[in-house]
C-alpha cells in the first residue's frame, strides 16, 4: 500500500514493529483534514476496518473523531499483550454506545440528542487502553495525535444493554477494579456531565475519511475514571451499575 502522507507509512511501521516513533516535524499533520487522511491510509495499510470511534470536543464545541480499529478491539474476557517498546498504557473505564443503523453526515441539519439516541442499539461498559505510537505522548500536536487514533491502543467491549432510555447517563456508577482491588468508584464523572455531548458533536461534524458512523459501530464517550499507568500483567474489571460489566486481562 502506498501512503500519500509521510506519517501514514511511519505509523503503519510502528504498529507492525511495536517500536516508538520520534516526533519529526516533517511528518506531523498541519490540520484535521490531514489527520483524517492519515487515519484512512493507516486503516488501508493494516487491512482493518472501523469497530468504533473515540470522540471529543474542540475548543469551539465542534466534534472530532478517531477510529478504534477492529484489529485493536478486544472482546469481553480477552487479553491485551504488551509487546516491543510499547509496554505501557493508561487505563480508562468508559460508557460506550453501539448504533443499530447508520448515522450519515447531515450538513445543515444537525442531529438532536433524541435522534441520536433513537439510532443507538445498546450501551455498554468499555475499557480503553491509551497509548500513542510516539515517544512524546501527550506532547504531540493535536492534529498529529488525532492522526494516531488519538492514542487509542486497544479497546475492550462489554455486553450490551438495550433497555437504557430510562437511565440517567450522567449519573451511572462506575467501578473499576484491578486484580479485585477497587481503583475507582464514582457516580457520574464524565468531563462534560452528559456522556452524549461529545457523541452529538461528532455526529454533527463528521468529516472523517472512513465513512462516518455505521450500524454496528460503537462510540466510546470518554473516561469515567482518572486514567492511570499500567505496564504489568493484571486482571481489570469495569462495571457500570445497571448496564454491564467487562473483564480484560493484560499480559
C-alpha positions as CSV (number, residue, x, y, z in Angstrom):
1,X,0.0,0.0,0.0
2,X,1.4,3.4,-1.0
3,X,0.6,6.1,1.6
4,X,0.4,9.7,0.3
5,X,1.1,11.3,3.7
6,X,4.6,10.5,5.2
7,X,3.1,10.0,8.6
8,X,0.9,7.1,7.4
9,X,3.8,4.8,6.4
10,X,5.6,5.6,9.7
11,X,2.5,4.8,11.8
12,X,1.9,1.5,9.9
13,X,5.6,0.6,10.5
14,X,5.4,1.5,14.2
15,X,2.3,-0.7,14.7
16,X,3.9,-3.6,13.0
17,X,7.3,-3.4,14.7
18,X,6.0,-2.2,18.0
19,X,8.7,0.5,18.2
20,X,8.0,4.1,19.1
21,X,8.3,6.9,16.6
22,X,10.2,10.1,17.3
23,X,8.4,13.4,16.6
24,X,9.7,14.7,13.3
25,X,8.2,18.0,12.2
26,X,8.4,16.8,8.6
27,X,5.8,14.1,9.2
28,X,3.4,15.9,11.5
29,X,-0.2,16.9,10.4
30,X,-0.9,20.5,10.0
31,X,-4.7,20.3,10.2
32,X,-7.7,18.0,10.8
33,X,-8.0,17.2,7.1
34,X,-4.6,15.7,7.1
35,X,-5.4,13.8,10.3
36,X,-8.4,12.2,8.8
37,X,-6.5,11.3,5.6
38,X,-3.8,9.6,7.7
39,X,-6.4,7.6,9.7
40,X,-7.8,6.3,6.4
41,X,-4.4,5.4,5.0
42,X,-3.3,3.6,8.1
43,X,-6.6,1.6,8.1
44,X,-6.0,0.6,4.5
45,X,-2.3,-0.2,5.2
46,X,-3.3,-2.5,8.1
47,X,-6.2,-4.0,6.1
48,X,-8.5,-3.3,9.0
49,X,-11.9,-1.8,9.5
50,X,-13.5,0.6,11.9
51,X,-15.0,-1.1,15.0
52,X,-15.9,2.1,16.7
53,X,-15.0,5.7,17.4
54,X,-13.2,7.7,20.1
55,X,-14.7,11.2,20.2
56,X,-14.2,14.6,21.9
57,X,-14.8,18.3,21.7
58,X,-12.8,21.0,20.0
59,X,-12.4,24.3,21.9
60,X,-15.2,25.8,19.7
61,X,-17.6,23.0,20.7
62,X,-17.2,21.1,17.5
63,X,-16.6,17.4,17.5
64,X,-13.6,15.3,16.4
65,X,-13.4,11.5,15.9
66,X,-10.7,8.9,15.9
67,X,-11.3,5.3,14.8
68,X,-10.9,2.3,17.0
69,X,-9.8,-0.2,14.5
70,X,-11.1,-3.8,14.5
71,X,-7.5,-5.0,15.0
72,X,-7.4,-3.0,18.2
73,X,-10.8,-4.2,19.6
74,X,-10.9,-6.9,22.3
75,X,-13.9,-8.9,23.4
76,X,-15.0,-9.2,27.0
77,X,-12.7,-11.6,28.8
78,X,-9.9,-11.1,26.3
79,X,-6.2,-10.4,26.8
80,X,-4.1,-7.4,25.8
81,X,-0.4,-8.3,25.3
82,X,2.4,-5.8,25.9
83,X,4.8,-6.0,23.1
84,X,8.1,-4.4,22.0
85,X,8.8,-0.9,23.1
86,X,5.0,-0.3,23.6
87,X,4.9,-1.8,27.1
88,X,2.9,0.8,29.0
89,X,-0.7,2.1,28.6
90,X,-3.1,4.2,30.6
91,X,-6.3,2.6,31.7
92,X,-9.8,4.2,31.4
93,X,-13.2,2.8,32.2
94,X,-15.9,4.2,29.9
95,X,-19.5,4.2,28.7
96,X,-20.0,3.3,25.0
97,X,-23.0,3.3,22.7
98,X,-23.4,1.0,19.8
99,X,-25.5,2.0,16.8
100,X,-28.3,0.0,15.2
101,X,-28.3,2.0,12.0
102,X,-26.1,4.3,10.0
103,X,-26.0,7.9,11.1
104,X,-24.7,9.7,8.0
105,X,-23.3,13.2,7.9
106,X,-26.1,15.7,7.6
107,X,-24.7,19.2,7.0
108,X,-27.1,22.0,7.7
109,X,-29.5,19.8,9.6
110,X,-27.9,18.9,13.0
111,X,-29.0,15.7,14.7
112,X,-30.7,16.2,18.1
113,X,-29.9,14.2,21.2
114,X,-33.1,12.2,20.8
115,X,-32.5,11.4,17.2
116,X,-29.1,10.0,18.0
117,X,-30.4,8.0,21.0
118,X,-33.1,6.6,18.7
119,X,-30.2,5.2,16.5
120,X,-28.5,3.6,19.4
121,X,-29.0,-0.2,19.7
122,X,-27.3,-0.7,23.1
123,X,-24.9,0.8,25.6
124,X,-22.1,-1.0,27.4
125,X,-19.1,-0.7,29.7
126,X,-15.8,-0.5,27.9
127,X,-12.1,-0.3,28.9
128,X,-9.7,1.8,26.9
129,X,-6.0,1.2,26.9
130,X,-4.5,4.5,25.9
131,X,-1.1,4.6,24.3
132,X,0.4,6.6,21.5
133,X,2.8,5.3,18.9
134,X,5.0,8.3,19.6
135,X,7.6,8.7,22.4
136,X,6.3,12.2,23.2
137,X,2.8,11.1,24.0
138,X,0.5,13.9,25.2
139,X,3.1,16.5,24.0
140,X,2.1,15.7,20.4
141,X,0.4,18.5,18.4
142,X,-3.3,17.9,18.4
143,X,-3.7,17.1,14.7
144,X,-0.9,14.5,14.8
145,X,-2.3,12.9,17.9
146,X,-5.7,12.7,16.1
147,X,-4.0,11.0,13.2
148,X,-2.6,8.4,15.6
149,X,-6.2,7.4,16.5
150,X,-6.0,9.9,19.4
151,X,-3.7,7.5,21.3
152,X,-6.1,4.6,21.2
153,X,-4.0,1.4,21.7
154,X,-6.8,-1.0,22.4
155,X,-10.5,-1.1,23.4
156,X,-12.3,-3.9,25.2
157,X,-16.1,-4.0,24.7
158,X,-18.5,-5.4,27.2
159,X,-22.0,-7.0,26.8
160,X,-24.7,-4.5,25.8
161,X,-27.9,-3.2,27.4
162,X,-30.8,-2.5,25.0
163,X,-33.3,-1.1,27.6
164,X,-31.4,2.1,28.6
165,X,-33.7,5.0,27.8
166,X,-34.9,5.5,31.4
167,X,-31.3,5.7,32.7
168,X,-29.7,9.0,33.6
169,X,-26.5,8.5,31.7
170,X,-24.8,11.3,33.6
171,X,-25.3,9.6,36.9
172,X,-24.2,6.0,36.3
173,X,-22.0,4.5,39.0
174,X,-18.7,3.2,37.5
175,X,-16.5,0.8,39.5
176,X,-13.0,-0.1,38.2
177,X,-11.0,-2.9,39.8
178,X,-7.5,-4.3,39.3
179,X,-6.9,-7.8,40.5
180,X,-10.1,-7.5,42.6
181,X,-9.0,-4.2,44.3
182,X,-11.1,-1.2,43.7
183,X,-9.2,1.5,41.9
184,X,-12.1,3.9,41.3
185,X,-15.7,4.1,42.5
186,X,-17.6,7.1,41.2
187,X,-21.1,8.3,40.4
188,X,-21.1,10.0,37.0
189,X,-17.7,11.6,36.5
190,X,-17.8,12.4,32.8
191,X,-15.9,15.6,31.9
192,X,-18.9,17.0,30.1
193,X,-21.5,15.8,32.6
194,X,-23.7,14.2,29.9
195,X,-21.7,11.4,28.1
196,X,-23.7,12.0,25.0
197,X,-22.3,15.6,24.5
198,X,-19.2,14.5,22.5
199,X,-21.2,11.9,20.6
200,X,-23.7,14.6,19.4
201,X,-20.8,16.9,18.5
202,X,-19.1,14.2,16.4
203,X,-22.3,13.1,14.7
204,X,-22.8,16.7,13.6
205,X,-19.2,17.2,12.5
206,X,-18.4,14.1,10.5
207,X,-15.6,15.0,8.2
208,X,-13.5,11.8,8.5
209,X,-12.4,9.7,5.6
210,X,-13.6,6.4,6.9
211,X,-17.3,6.6,6.1
212,X,-18.6,8.1,9.4
213,X,-20.9,6.4,11.8
214,X,-22.2,3.0,10.6
215,X,-24.6,0.4,12.0
216,X,-22.7,-2.0,14.3
217,X,-20.0,0.5,15.2
218,X,-19.7,2.0,18.7
219,X,-18.7,5.3,20.1
220,X,-16.9,5.5,23.4
221,X,-17.9,8.6,25.2
222,X,-14.9,9.4,27.3
223,X,-13.4,8.2,30.6
224,X,-15.4,8.0,33.8
225,X,-12.3,7.3,35.8
226,X,-9.0,9.0,36.4
227,X,-6.5,7.4,33.9
228,X,-3.6,5.6,35.4
229,X,-0.4,3.9,34.1
230,X,-0.2,0.2,33.6
231,X,2.7,-1.9,32.5
232,X,2.2,-5.3,34.2
233,X,0.0,-8.4,33.9
234,X,-3.2,-7.9,35.7
235,X,-7.0,-8.5,35.5
236,X,-9.1,-5.4,35.0
237,X,-12.8,-5.3,35.7
238,X,-15.1,-2.3,35.0
239,X,-18.8,-2.2,35.9
240,X,-21.4,0.4,35.0
241,X,-24.1,-0.2,37.5
242,X,-27.3,-1.3,35.9
243,X,-25.6,-1.5,32.5
244,X,-22.9,-4.2,32.2
245,X,-19.6,-5.5,33.5
246,X,-16.4,-6.2,31.5
247,X,-13.2,-8.1,32.2
248,X,-9.9,-7.6,30.5
249,X,-6.5,-9.2,31.2
250,X,-3.1,-7.8,30.3
251,X,0.0,-9.9,29.8
